[in-house]
Amino acid sequence: MKILLVTQYFYPEVFKSNDLAFELVKRGHQVDALVGIPNYPEGKYFKGYGIFKKRHEVVNGVNVYRVFQTPRGRGGWRLPVNYFSFVVSGCLWVLFKFAWKKKYDCIIGHEPSPIFQAYPALLLRKLRKTPFYYWIMDLWPDAMKSGGGVKNEKVLHFVDKLVMGIYRHTDKILITSERFRDAISAKGDFADKIIYFPNWSDDIMEMDDNYEIPQLPNGFKIMIAGNLGKSQNLEAVTEVMLGLKDVPEVKWVFVGGGSRREWLENVIKENGLEDRAVCLGQYPFKAMPAFYKQADAMLVTLRAGFPHLEAVVPARLQSYMSAGRPVLAMIGCGGADIIEESQCGYAVPAGDSKALIDIIKNKVLTNRESFKKMGENGRDFYMKHYRLNDCIDNLEKIIGARC
């Protein structure tokens, strides 16, 4: 098939869109990607990329077309301008290039946020009658409240209308959490369009674990690996850390960058937790097996009080499961459902630090062998449901690939 991938985020940025495109090429499909100039997460163009650099290149067999977008910066007004610039530039690219010079069998959109990046795909769908499959990672406009702090009801209502229009003109809506189904169906007659299509993970246990990493503290190591931002509810994490201050064997390891990393480092210093917690910054994905191997538990958290985050399944959960590490979670029902079904760890409601403290003290530390076995349960569940090869097999069936 001739497939167009539309997303703001693509290699060398680290997103599932990379796996999707590269794997489809390996299977014999012709894939073009209409993407932005890489600038996530640092908020500035990657070295070697820019307005006049590498606007078209071939990466692992994928024809990559990079439309103009402003760097996202560190938030504030720069982020909506980043979103808007991609939409406008992408639509212009479609109008003056793809609509008349390219013919595709289908369009796949990848939406880690914002949802508006669908507009170039929707324009091409309208002009060329090409089916559009939109893979939804986050629910809008709800994400504007939790991630962007938007409270203006008029703005949220306007965006909600736009979202309904996007869903209406999408042929199939692919969701990463079963809990998204009701939320999207509530916006219109979309139930027949919705297909469950979960995130996958690379097989961490099959990767080389010899990457050189810093010396980690001795003790029972609880690790968070990934973005350290607002959505991760680090306030609740620090409450757990302080609640376990009288348990010196518990150590905390944070691997990743993000908008709240500096805040977290300050909390650790202010509370005299330097001997209990380390923030190691961002590392390449190939370093993760070495980190995971040393962890006794992997922690996944989300903010409380936002209905859409109750439904979200963070992609890092599948990564933790692939590594065979037991999971601790302060999370909504979307992730908790999977943890309960797979028996890969313990989950408490988002923000419930007291409940997690109790579980760590009275269930995890007192029965470590049983907890370790939960990591094996997660690994088994991963092998059945979240391997890349199986997920792309499913995608080919969804888009009607001739395979």
Secondary structure, DSSP 8 states (H G I E B T S, - for coil): -EEEEE-S--TTS--HHHHHHHHHHHTT-EEEEEEE---TTTTS--TT-BTTB-SEEEETTEEEEEE-----TTSTTHHHHHHHHHHHHHHHHIIIIIHHH---SEEEEEESS-GGGGHHHHHHHHHH---EEEEESS-TTHHHHHTT----HHHHHHHHHHHHHHHHT-SEEEESSTTHHHHHHTTSS-GGGEEE----B--GGGS----------SSEEEEEES--SGGG-HHHHHHHHHHTTT-TTEEEEEE---TTHHHHHHHHHHTT-TTTEEE-----GGGHHHHHHH-SEEEEE--SS-HHHHH---HHHHHHHHTT--EEEE--HHHHHHHHHHT-EEEE-TT-HHHHHHHIIIIITT-HHHHHHHHHHHHHHHHHH-BHHHHHHHHHHHHT---
